[in-house]
């Protein structure tokens, strides 16, 4: 039975973006099915995602922060400078309505996504650097995300910086810390390793529930906007994500990173923790603000896979073998 569950978990992880998209489509057709995923329920679900991330982290992963401080510092600066700035420029350039602008800015101000580590591994990036960047941006998120939202969105809507700080602290730092502690004390047990193998699939299910909750909550507003509005939002999310990959790679070139580190910083900057953005949007802002975040949840996974594939194709074309 455990082997079957582990196999299901791997399948869900490998096809995470398609699972999220399928959930979104199903919810659009049957919105009441995920109407219960809102408020505290969505917060708890995100906390479970971050707990699953913590369960895969070891003390060695955190030592990277001290062994490579310059790399991590450059990566964190790129993470929290490039994506919020790009989001702000796109909001102004496309004249986004306030609700949609808030959602895009939230995605830009959030830390790196947990699946970025997988993408770095797939394209032979610097996985240790990737894990270090994810840890650093997650640890900084309770302070940086509310602060950056105040700077970029404070003129659009009132920002509850204290509330956001506490919410991010509760749904990120505490679960990640708990998961890491459990990993430290119980990693030698076979039953714990089995539980770890189920975490990727569990995270995909939780992320799908959050996206389903967003679609259910904004269902009527999405219908009012029609397909034209949806495609418009997707185009802006696409621009934000793609420019994140590009500017992240350019930042790596600017600081003379090797190929592996340039690929990693590109992926880390471009792929955001859109699940966190989705929960924050639903909790602190208009439900429609969560729509760009939900679209980002699905698209970042797809685009990250595409980018990793392009990097691998470049290697094959130039005769680089793994």
C-alpha positions as CSV (number, residue, x, y, z in Angstrom):
1,X,0.0,0.0,0.0
2,X,2.8,2.4,0.9
3,X,4.5,1.7,-2.4
4,X,1.3,2.5,-4.3
5,X,0.9,5.8,-2.3
6,X,4.6,6.7,-3.0
7,X,4.1,6.1,-6.7
8,X,0.9,8.2,-6.7
9,X,2.9,10.9,-4.9
10,X,5.6,10.9,-7.6
11,X,3.0,11.1,-10.4
12,X,1.3,14.0,-8.7
13,X,4.6,15.8,-8.3
14,X,5.7,15.1,-11.9
15,X,2.4,16.4,-13.3
16,X,1.7,19.1,-10.6
17,X,0.8,21.9,-13.0
18,X,-1.7,19.7,-14.8
19,X,-3.3,18.6,-11.6
20,X,-3.7,22.3,-10.6
21,X,-5.2,23.2,-14.0
22,X,-7.6,20.3,-13.8
23,X,-8.7,21.3,-10.4
24,X,-9.3,24.9,-11.6
25,X,-11.4,23.7,-14.5
26,X,-13.4,21.4,-12.4
27,X,-14.0,24.1,-9.8
28,X,-15.1,26.5,-12.6
29,X,-17.7,24.0,-13.7
30,X,-18.7,23.1,-10.1
31,X,-17.8,26.1,-7.9
32,X,-19.6,24.8,-4.8
33,X,-17.2,21.8,-4.6
34,X,-14.4,24.0,-3.3
35,X,-16.3,26.8,-1.7
36,X,-15.2,25.6,1.8
37,X,-11.5,26.4,1.0
38,X,-11.4,29.9,2.3
39,X,-10.3,32.0,5.3
40,X,-8.7,30.0,8.1
41,X,-9.1,26.7,6.2
42,X,-6.9,28.0,3.3
43,X,-4.4,29.3,5.8
44,X,-4.2,25.9,7.5
45,X,-3.7,24.2,4.1
46,X,-0.9,26.5,3.2
47,X,0.7,25.8,6.6
48,X,0.6,22.1,5.7
49,X,2.4,22.8,2.4
50,X,5.1,24.7,4.3
51,X,5.3,21.9,6.9
52,X,5.9,19.4,4.1
53,X,8.7,21.6,2.8
54,X,10.2,21.7,6.3
55,X,10.1,17.9,6.5
56,X,12.5,17.7,3.5
57,X,15.0,20.2,4.9
58,X,18.0,19.2,7.0
59,X,20.4,21.3,9.1
60,X,22.8,20.9,6.3
61,X,20.5,22.9,4.1
62,X,20.6,25.8,6.5
63,X,24.4,25.6,6.8
64,X,24.5,26.7,3.2
65,X,23.3,30.2,4.4
66,X,26.5,30.5,6.4
67,X,28.9,28.7,4.0
68,X,27.9,30.8,0.9
69,X,26.7,34.1,2.4
70,X,27.7,36.2,-0.7
71,X,25.8,34.0,-3.1
72,X,22.8,33.9,-0.9
73,X,22.9,37.7,-0.3
74,X,23.0,38.3,-4.1
75,X,20.2,35.8,-4.7
76,X,18.0,37.3,-1.9
77,X,18.5,40.9,-3.2
78,X,17.6,39.7,-6.8
79,X,14.5,37.9,-5.4
80,X,13.1,40.9,-3.5
81,X,14.2,43.6,-5.9
82,X,13.5,42.3,-9.4
83,X,10.1,40.6,-9.1
84,X,8.4,43.4,-7.1
85,X,9.9,46.0,-9.5
86,X,8.8,44.1,-12.6
87,X,5.3,43.7,-11.1
88,X,5.1,47.4,-10.4
89,X,6.1,48.3,-13.9
90,X,3.6,45.9,-15.5
91,X,0.8,47.2,-13.3
92,X,1.6,50.7,-14.5
93,X,2.2,49.7,-18.1
94,X,-1.0,47.7,-18.5
95,X,-3.1,50.0,-16.3
96,X,-4.4,47.0,-14.2
97,X,-7.5,47.5,-12.2
98,X,-6.8,47.8,-8.4
99,X,-7.9,44.2,-7.5
100,X,-5.8,42.6,-10.2
101,X,-2.9,44.9,-9.5
102,X,-2.8,43.8,-5.9
103,X,-2.7,40.2,-6.9
104,X,0.2,40.6,-9.3
105,X,2.1,42.7,-6.8
106,X,1.6,40.1,-4.1
107,X,3.1,37.4,-6.4
108,X,6.1,39.7,-7.0
109,X,6.6,40.4,-3.3
110,X,6.5,36.8,-2.1
111,X,9.5,34.5,-1.6
112,X,10.7,31.9,-4.0
113,X,8.6,28.8,-4.7
114,X,9.4,25.4,-3.2
115,X,9.3,23.6,-6.6
116,X,12.2,25.8,-7.8
117,X,14.6,23.3,-6.2
118,X,13.2,20.5,-8.3
119,X,13.6,22.6,-11.5
120,X,17.2,23.5,-10.6
121,X,17.9,19.7,-10.2
122,X,16.4,18.9,-13.6
123,X,18.5,21.4,-15.5
124,X,21.8,20.6,-13.6
125,X,21.7,23.9,-11.7
126,X,23.3,24.5,-8.3
127,X,20.8,22.7,-6.1
128,X,22.5,23.6,-2.9
129,X,22.3,27.3,-4.0
130,X,18.7,26.8,-4.9
131,X,17.8,25.4,-1.5
132,X,19.8,28.2,0.2
133,X,17.9,30.9,-1.7
134,X,14.5,29.3,-1.0
135,X,15.4,29.1,2.7
136,X,16.7,32.7,2.8
137,X,13.7,34.2,1.0
138,X,11.2,32.2,3.1
139,X,12.9,33.3,6.4
140,X,12.9,37.0,5.1
141,X,9.3,36.8,3.8
142,X,7.5,37.8,7.1
143,X,9.3,41.2,7.0
144,X,10.0,41.7,3.3
145,X,6.6,40.8,1.8
146,X,4.5,43.3,3.9
147,X,7.2,45.9,3.6
148,X,7.4,45.6,-0.2
149,X,3.6,45.5,-0.5
150,X,3.5,48.8,1.5
151,X,6.0,50.3,-0.9
152,X,4.4,49.1,-4.2
153,X,0.7,48.9,-3.3
154,X,0.3,51.3,-0.4
155,X,-1.1,54.0,-2.8
156,X,-3.7,51.6,-4.2
157,X,-5.1,50.1,-1.0
158,X,-4.4,50.1,2.7
159,X,-1.9,47.4,3.7
160,X,-2.2,45.7,7.0
161,X,1.5,45.1,7.4
162,X,1.3,43.8,11.0
163,X,-1.5,41.4,10.1
164,X,0.5,40.2,7.0
165,X,3.6,39.8,9.1
166,X,1.8,37.6,11.6
167,X,0.0,35.6,9.0
168,X,3.2,34.9,7.0
169,X,5.0,34.0,10.2
170,X,2.3,31.5,11.2
171,X,2.0,29.9,7.8
172,X,5.6,29.8,6.8
173,X,8.3,30.1,9.5
174,X,6.5,28.1,12.2
175,X,5.5,25.1,9.9
176,X,8.9,25.1,8.2
177,X,10.7,25.2,11.6
178,X,8.5,22.4,12.9
179,X,9.1,20.2,9.9
180,X,12.8,20.8,10.0
181,X,12.9,19.9,13.7
182,X,11.0,16.6,13.0
183,X,13.4,15.8,10.3
184,X,16.3,16.4,12.6
185,X,15.0,14.1,15.4
186,X,13.3,11.4,13.3
187,X,15.1,11.2,10.0
188,X,16.8,7.9,10.9
189,X,13.4,6.2,11.2
190,X,12.2,4.3,8.2
191,X,8.6,5.3,8.8
192,X,9.6,9.0,8.7
193,X,11.4,8.4,5.3
194,X,8.2,6.9,4.1
195,X,6.3,9.9,5.2
196,X,8.8,12.1,3.4
197,X,8.2,10.3,0.1
198,X,4.5,11.1,0.3
199,X,5.1,14.8,0.9
200,X,5.5,16.0,-2.8
201,X,2.1,14.5,-3.7
202,X,0.5,15.8,-0.5
203,X,1.8,19.3,-1.4
204,X,0.3,19.2,-4.9
205,X,-3.1,18.2,-3.4
206,X,-3.0,21.1,-0.9
207,X,-2.0,23.6,-3.6
208,X,-4.8,22.4,-5.8
209,X,-7.3,22.9,-2.9
210,X,-6.1,26.5,-2.5
211,X,-6.5,27.2,-6.2
212,X,-9.9,25.6,-6.2
213,X,-10.9,27.8,-3.3
214,X,-9.8,30.9,-5.2
215,X,-11.8,29.9,-8.4
216,X,-14.9,29.1,-6.3
217,X,-14.7,32.5,-4.4
218,X,-14.2,34.5,-7.6
219,X,-16.3,32.4,-9.9
220,X,-19.1,35.0,-10.5
221,X,-16.5,37.8,-11.0
222,X,-14.6,35.6,-13.5
223,X,-17.8,35.0,-15.5
224,X,-18.6,38.7,-15.5
225,X,-15.1,39.5,-16.9
226,X,-15.3,36.8,-19.5
227,X,-12.5,35.0,-21.5
228,X,-11.0,38.3,-22.5
229,X,-10.3,39.3,-18.9
230,X,-8.8,35.9,-18.2
231,X,-6.5,36.0,-21.2
232,X,-5.4,39.5,-20.3
233,X,-4.5,38.4,-16.7
234,X,-2.7,35.4,-18.1
235,X,-0.7,37.6,-20.5
236,X,0.4,39.8,-17.7
237,X,1.4,36.8,-15.5
238,X,3.3,35.4,-18.4
239,X,5.2,38.7,-18.8
240,X,6.0,38.9,-15.1
241,X,7.2,35.3,-14.9
242,X,9.3,35.4,-18.1
243,X,11.0,38.7,-17.2
244,X,11.8,37.2,-13.8
245,X,13.6,34.3,-15.5
246,X,15.5,36.7,-17.8
247,X,16.5,39.3,-15.3
248,X,17.5,36.6,-12.8
249,X,19.8,35.1,-15.4
250,X,21.2,38.6,-16.2
251,X,21.9,39.2,-12.5
252,X,23.9,35.9,-12.5
253,X,25.9,37.2,-15.5
254,X,26.5,40.5,-13.8
255,X,28.1,38.9,-10.8
256,X,30.0,36.4,-12.9
257,X,28.2,33.3,-11.7
258,X,29.0,30.0,-13.4
259,X,26.5,28.3,-15.6
260,X,24.9,26.2,-12.9
261,X,24.4,29.2,-10.6
262,X,23.1,31.4,-13.4
263,X,20.4,28.8,-14.2
264,X,19.5,28.5,-10.5
265,X,19.2,32.2,-9.8
266,X,17.1,32.6,-13.0
267,X,14.7,29.9,-11.8
268,X,14.6,31.1,-8.2
269,X,13.8,34.7,-9.2
270,X,11.2,33.7,-11.7
271,X,9.3,31.1,-9.7
272,X,7.4,32.6,-6.8
273,X,5.5,31.1,-3.8
274,X,2.2,31.9,-5.5
275,X,0.4,29.7,-3.1
276,X,1.3,32.1,-0.3
277,X,0.3,35.0,-2.4
278,X,-3.1,33.4,-3.1
279,X,-3.8,32.9,0.6
280,X,-2.7,36.4,1.5
281,X,-4.9,37.9,-1.3
282,X,-7.9,36.0,-0.1
283,X,-7.4,37.0,3.5
284,X,-6.5,40.6,3.2
285,X,-7.8,41.9,-0.1
286,X,-10.7,41.6,-2.6
287,X,-11.3,38.0,-3.7
288,X,-10.5,38.9,-7.3
289,X,-7.0,39.8,-6.2
290,X,-6.3,36.1,-5.8
291,X,-7.0,35.4,-9.4
292,X,-3.5,36.4,-10.8
293,X,-2.0,34.5,-7.9
294,X,-4.0,31.3,-8.7
295,X,-3.0,31.6,-12.4
296,X,0.6,32.0,-11.3
297,X,0.3,28.8,-9.2
298,X,-0.3,26.8,-12.3
299,X,1.8,28.7,-14.8
300,X,5.0,28.9,-12.8
301,X,5.1,25.1,-12.5
302,X,4.6,24.8,-16.3
303,X,7.1,27.5,-17.2
304,X,9.7,26.2,-14.8
305,X,9.5,22.8,-16.4
306,X,9.8,24.3,-19.8
307,X,12.8,26.4,-18.8
308,X,14.6,23.4,-17.3
309,X,13.9,21.5,-20.5
310,X,15.3,24.3,-22.6
311,X,18.5,24.4,-20.5
312,X,18.9,20.6,-20.9
313,X,18.2,20.9,-24.7
314,X,21.0,23.5,-24.9
315,X,23.4,21.1,-23.2
316,X,22.5,18.3,-25.5
317,X,23.0,20.5,-28.5
318,X,26.4,21.5,-27.3
319,X,27.4,17.9,-26.5
320,X,27.2,18.3,-22.7
321,X,26.4,14.9,-21.1
322,X,25.3,14.3,-17.5
